[in-house]
Amino acid sequence: MKKVLFFCIALCAITMVKAQETLTLNQCLQMAIDNNLSLKISRNEVAKGKQTISENRAKLYPQINAVAQLNDNFTPPVSVTDGSAYGKSYNVTKTLQYNASAGLQLQMPLYNQMVLTAIDISKTVDHLNQLSYEKAREDLIVQTAKAYYMAQNTLEQIRLVNDNIKRLEELRDITQAFYDNQMSLEVDLKRVNLNIENLTVQRDNAVAMLDQQYTMLKYVIDYPADKAIQVTDMEPAKIEEVKANGLNTGLYELQLLEKKKELTKKQTKLAKDGYLPTLSLTGSLMYSAFTDKFEHWFHSGDSNHWYGSNGLGLQVRVPIFDGFEKRSKIRRAKIEEDNARIGYENALKGMQANYINAVSEVNNCQRNYKKQSDNYLLAQDVYSVTADQYKEGVSSMTAVLQDEMRMSEAMNNYLTACYSYKIANLSLLKLTGQLDQVK
């Protein structure tokens, strides 16, 4: 029975391990780009921008409308004309009560500079949408990498804490043996157990934190929340130095601001185009009918005869005065144009300052990481020597526990330095346009 129970437990453990998928950073980045919901919204904005171009181009095509109208003139209008030809002073003509019309109407712009400029603006907006998508994609890469590095860091912390617990458990067993043989005090045994308990709490907190980080990572890459994942082990030796080859002025943030400058200029031009005349082609194919009584339309005769009226024409519209509306639009557009220019210059100077700081931060984090790595290795060696001396009865329990605390502190400093170094590298990669190296 015990063998069967053991076999079932082992089988469940193997199944859980298989169900937990280990994802590399490159896999997470690809999943984020393919599945992230916010990025999908950005892609939809790009598609919407292309439809806006088509919508504006449609204004250059002929507009043909079918129209129909039926009027019941309760009090028919009267027209008065010169009646001298009929021996009268005036000729009074009374309109019939009912009239109907139906046909086709044509309207086509032959020249309208505002429509042409609007099409040009929609193309610029479409380019802006594409740049916004690329920027969102870069931001998502950075966000995903940060979440992945944090999970890696916490996973490494759990592994190192478990190693410390194992060492202390071995030390506790030795101390227990010493105590049983009256070679050690009970307080020494309590001190070891207290340190083991503290490390256990630290590990449990790290495990809970890792679960939260996995949840956030799954949200970013749109991974099923009910499926377990795991990141790869941290490999400190593979941290590559970033080439500080200067600020990339082709960053999508700067391209966006540059394109916004262009957009504001075109919006100023659109406001000025309001002063230009427009020329349109007009046409109609209409049929009308008149009667004094509605029921006459259902009988043959002149009352239900439809009269045709067809023609083509040109319409010129020349704006003369609009209450200074266009003038106010032009002034406002010029202010927006100036703000866009200032915004670009401000962003460029800010990024140049960020680049200088990022280079300094990378160098500082690199030095700190190497020092903390060496300190951690040194603390491990010191602890090993002190623990061996304790086993031989040369060193005291107090010295061993002090060295263990120093080793734990060095471990935390090392992990913090490693994470900071990776984040600093990530920032510099973005500013230099080398995010494709993040894998």
Secondary structure, DSSP 8 states (H G I E B T S, - for coil): -HHHHHHHHHHHHHHHHHHSEEE-HHHHHHHHHHH-HHHHHHHHHHHHHHHHHHHHHGGGS-EEEEEEEEEE-SS--EEEEE-GGGTSSEEEEE--SEEEEEEEEEEEEEE-HHHHHHHHHHHHHHHHHHHHHHHHHHHHHHHHHHHHHHHHHHHHHHHHHHHHHHHHHHHHHHHHHHHHTTSS-HHHHHHHHHHHHHHHHHHHHHHHHHHHHHHHHHHHTT--TTS-EEE----GGG----------TT-HHHHHHHHHHHHHHHHHHHHHHTTS-EEEEEEEEEEEEEESSGGGGGSSSGGG--EEEEEEEEEEE-----TTHHHHHHHHHHHHHHHHHHHHHHHHHHHHHHHHHHHHHHHHHHHHHHHHHHHHHHHHHHHHHHHHHHHTTSS-HHHHHHHHHHHHHHHHHHHHHHHHHHHHHHHHHHHTT-GGG--
